[in-house]
């Protein structure tokens, strides 16, 4: 199967990695809209326009399934993607919301995601009595994308972000941006051991696996092969090194424009 996924940058690597672990015998097409990074401070209208362009591009890639690996787009423009795409859509927020068991939940996310209260609303649909507190984290994505994951710097910033959540005695913490699992070591250092760290990519990947297994023969399930294609909208030279660092692959990366029609994969 051909599975498409996108993010504004390298954050979607955390989703891609989980998806490959559970569905290794498939082709994955990863699009990073690096020209407009970060998404987390963009307006609703901008994100909806990006979603239209991204879905149009993926409709030309002959995909069988689509993963929304960007939480901000998930929160603001999920319906745009579902309405525009010709393939089934699997999203982070909807996938993880139904799995939450704790009664006091914290969410770290981008400012644009927090503004929508998408995580709060999705969790309350399944568990109406859950206390949910969302914290915007505008500094994380730029730091991660610029490779400034200095342990002390990240820890200082993360401590400030986590303080309001810990004051509310949260039982679990959702990483509501696909970039954030890349700084899990720093977050774990600050969090009490009693707080469960939740990566929505795990729930999304499980949903994808159920779908793939229902469509794939037992022979193909046993092949354990994976085919990866990477596309970016800018910073073509930097991206292979980032993929090598986070995914342990050094891929060929292609430059595309999301404003053009008639794309070729």
C-alpha positions as CSV (number, residue, x, y, z in Angstrom):
1,X,0.0,0.0,0.0
2,X,1.0,3.6,-0.6
3,X,0.6,5.7,2.6
4,X,1.0,9.5,2.5
5,X,1.8,11.7,5.5
6,X,2.8,15.3,6.0
7,X,4.1,17.8,8.5
8,X,5.5,21.3,8.4
9,X,9.0,19.8,9.0
10,X,10.6,16.9,10.7
11,X,8.0,16.4,13.4
12,X,6.2,13.9,11.3
13,X,9.2,11.7,11.5
14,X,7.8,10.5,14.9
15,X,4.6,9.4,13.2
16,X,6.5,7.9,10.3
17,X,8.7,5.9,12.6
18,X,5.7,4.4,14.5
19,X,3.9,3.7,11.3
20,X,6.9,1.8,9.8
21,X,7.3,-0.3,12.9
22,X,3.7,-1.5,12.7
23,X,3.2,-1.5,8.9
24,X,6.7,-2.1,7.5
25,X,5.8,-3.8,4.2
26,X,4.4,-0.6,2.6
27,X,5.4,2.5,0.7
28,X,5.5,5.8,2.5
29,X,5.4,9.2,0.9
30,X,6.5,12.0,3.3
31,X,5.9,15.6,2.5
32,X,7.4,18.4,4.6
33,X,6.1,21.9,4.0
34,X,9.4,23.4,5.1
35,X,8.8,26.7,3.2
36,X,6.0,27.6,5.6
37,X,7.4,26.2,8.9
38,X,6.2,26.5,11.6
39,X,2.5,25.9,11.3
40,X,1.8,26.4,15.0
41,X,1.6,30.2,14.8
42,X,-0.3,30.5,11.5
43,X,-3.9,31.7,11.2
44,X,-6.9,29.4,10.7
45,X,-7.3,30.7,7.1
46,X,-3.7,30.0,6.3
47,X,-3.8,26.4,7.7
48,X,-7.0,25.7,5.8
49,X,-5.4,27.0,2.6
50,X,-2.3,24.8,3.2
51,X,-4.5,21.8,3.8
52,X,-6.3,22.3,0.4
53,X,-2.9,22.5,-1.4
54,X,-1.5,19.5,0.4
55,X,-4.5,17.3,-0.2
56,X,-4.5,18.3,-3.9
57,X,-0.8,17.3,-4.1
58,X,-1.4,13.9,-2.4
59,X,-4.4,13.2,-4.7
60,X,-1.8,13.1,-7.5
61,X,0.4,10.5,-5.7
62,X,-2.0,7.6,-5.9
63,X,-2.1,6.9,-2.2
64,X,-4.2,4.3,-0.4
65,X,-4.2,6.0,3.0
66,X,-3.3,9.3,4.5
67,X,-1.8,10.2,7.9
68,X,-2.3,13.7,9.4
69,X,1.1,14.0,11.1
70,X,0.7,17.7,11.9
71,X,-1.4,18.4,15.0
72,X,-2.1,22.0,14.0
73,X,-3.6,21.0,10.7
74,X,-5.4,18.2,12.5
75,X,-7.0,20.7,14.9
76,X,-7.9,23.3,12.3
77,X,-8.4,21.7,8.9
78,X,-9.2,18.0,9.4
79,X,-12.5,18.3,7.6
80,X,-10.7,20.0,4.6
81,X,-8.4,17.1,4.3
82,X,-11.2,14.5,4.6
83,X,-13.4,16.3,2.1
84,X,-10.6,16.8,-0.4
85,X,-8.6,13.5,-0.2
86,X,-9.5,10.4,-2.2
87,X,-8.0,8.1,0.4
88,X,-9.0,7.3,4.0
89,X,-7.7,9.8,6.5
90,X,-6.2,8.9,9.9
91,X,-5.6,11.7,12.4
92,X,-3.6,12.1,15.7
93,X,-6.2,13.8,17.9
94,X,-9.1,11.6,17.1
95,X,-7.0,8.4,17.4
96,X,-5.6,9.2,20.8
97,X,-8.7,10.8,22.4
98,X,-10.5,7.5,22.7
99,X,-7.6,5.9,24.5
100,X,-7.2,8.3,27.4
101,X,-7.9,6.6,30.7
102,X,-6.7,9.2,33.2
103,X,-9.0,11.8,34.8
104,X,-6.6,14.7,34.8
105,X,-4.8,15.3,31.5
106,X,-2.3,17.9,30.3
107,X,-1.6,18.7,26.7
108,X,1.5,20.4,25.2
109,X,0.8,21.8,21.8
110,X,1.4,24.7,19.4
111,X,-0.5,28.0,20.1
112,X,-2.8,27.5,17.1
113,X,-3.7,24.0,18.3
114,X,-4.4,25.1,21.8
115,X,-6.6,28.0,20.5
116,X,-9.0,25.4,18.9
117,X,-9.3,23.3,22.2
118,X,-9.3,20.4,19.8
119,X,-7.7,18.0,22.3
120,X,-10.1,19.0,25.1
121,X,-13.1,18.7,22.9
122,X,-12.1,15.3,21.5
123,X,-11.3,13.8,25.0
124,X,-14.5,15.1,26.5
125,X,-16.5,13.4,23.8
126,X,-15.3,10.0,25.2
127,X,-14.8,10.9,28.8
128,X,-17.0,14.0,29.7
129,X,-15.7,14.2,33.3
130,X,-12.0,14.4,32.4
131,X,-10.1,17.6,33.5
132,X,-8.0,18.7,30.5
133,X,-5.5,21.6,30.5
134,X,-3.7,22.7,27.3
135,X,-0.4,24.6,27.3
136,X,0.9,26.4,24.2
137,X,4.6,25.9,23.5
138,X,5.7,28.3,20.7
139,X,9.4,27.9,21.3
140,X,9.7,24.1,20.9
141,X,9.3,23.7,17.1
142,X,11.8,26.4,16.0
143,X,14.4,25.0,18.5
144,X,13.9,21.4,17.2
145,X,13.9,22.4,13.5
146,X,17.1,24.4,13.9
147,X,18.8,21.5,15.7
148,X,19.1,23.5,18.9
149,X,18.2,20.6,21.1
150,X,20.6,21.6,23.8
151,X,19.5,19.7,26.9
152,X,19.8,22.7,29.3
153,X,18.1,25.1,26.9
154,X,15.2,22.7,26.2
155,X,14.9,21.9,29.9
156,X,14.6,25.5,30.9
157,X,11.9,26.2,28.3
158,X,10.1,23.0,29.1
159,X,10.1,23.7,32.8
160,X,8.3,27.0,32.2
161,X,5.7,25.3,30.0
162,X,5.1,22.3,32.3
163,X,4.7,24.4,35.5
164,X,1.0,25.3,35.1
165,X,0.2,21.7,34.2
166,X,2.0,20.2,37.1
167,X,0.3,22.7,39.4
168,X,-3.0,21.1,38.3
169,X,-1.7,17.7,39.3
170,X,-2.1,16.0,35.9
171,X,-2.0,12.2,35.7
172,X,-0.9,12.1,32.0
173,X,0.7,14.4,29.4
174,X,-0.2,14.3,25.7
175,X,2.5,15.5,23.3
176,X,0.1,17.4,21.1
177,X,2.7,18.3,18.4
178,X,4.5,15.6,16.4
179,X,7.8,17.4,17.0
180,X,7.6,17.0,20.8
181,X,8.4,13.3,21.1
182,X,11.9,14.3,19.7
183,X,12.6,16.0,23.1
184,X,11.1,13.2,25.3
185,X,14.4,12.8,27.3
186,X,14.2,16.4,28.4
187,X,10.5,16.2,29.3
188,X,11.0,12.9,31.2
189,X,13.8,14.5,33.3
190,X,11.3,17.2,34.5
191,X,8.1,15.2,34.9
192,X,7.3,13.2,38.0
193,X,7.4,9.4,37.4
194,X,3.7,9.3,38.2
195,X,2.8,11.3,35.0
196,X,2.3,9.1,32.0
197,X,3.7,10.5,28.7
198,X,1.4,9.9,25.7
199,X,2.5,10.1,22.1
200,X,-0.6,10.2,19.8
201,X,1.4,8.6,17.0
202,X,1.1,5.3,18.8
203,X,-2.8,5.3,18.7
204,X,-2.7,6.6,15.1
205,X,-0.4,3.8,14.0
206,X,-2.5,1.1,15.6
207,X,-5.5,2.4,13.6
208,X,-3.5,2.4,10.4
209,X,-2.3,-1.2,11.1
210,X,-5.9,-2.4,11.5
211,X,-6.7,-0.8,8.1
212,X,-3.6,-2.1,6.3
213,X,-4.1,-5.6,7.7
214,X,-7.7,-5.7,6.5
215,X,-6.5,-4.8,3.0
216,X,-3.3,-6.8,2.7
217,X,-2.6,-10.5,2.1
218,X,-0.7,-12.6,4.6
219,X,2.1,-13.0,2.1
220,X,2.7,-9.3,1.9
221,X,2.5,-8.8,5.7
222,X,5.5,-11.1,6.1
223,X,7.8,-9.3,3.5
224,X,9.0,-6.7,6.0
225,X,10.0,-4.3,3.3
226,X,9.6,-0.5,3.3
227,X,9.8,2.0,0.5
228,X,10.3,5.7,1.5
229,X,10.0,8.8,-0.6
230,X,10.6,12.3,0.8
231,X,9.4,15.7,-0.6
232,X,10.0,19.2,0.8
233,X,9.0,22.7,-0.3
234,X,12.3,24.3,0.7
235,X,15.7,23.5,2.3
236,X,16.4,20.6,0.0
237,X,20.1,20.2,1.0
238,X,19.4,20.1,4.8
239,X,16.6,17.6,4.9
240,X,18.6,14.3,4.1
241,X,20.9,15.0,7.1
242,X,17.9,15.5,9.3
243,X,16.4,12.2,8.1
244,X,19.7,10.5,8.7
245,X,19.8,11.9,12.3
246,X,16.2,11.0,13.3
247,X,15.3,8.0,11.1
248,X,18.8,6.5,10.3
249,X,18.2,6.8,6.6
250,X,19.9,9.1,4.1
251,X,17.2,9.5,1.4
252,X,16.9,11.2,-1.9
253,X,14.7,14.2,-1.3
254,X,12.7,16.0,-4.0
255,X,11.7,19.6,-4.1
256,X,8.1,20.4,-4.9
257,X,5.8,23.4,-5.1
258,X,2.3,23.0,-3.6
259,X,1.0,25.8,-5.8
260,X,1.6,23.9,-9.1
261,X,-0.8,21.5,-10.7
262,X,-0.1,18.2,-12.4
263,X,2.6,16.9,-10.0
264,X,4.5,13.7,-10.6
265,X,5.6,11.5,-7.7
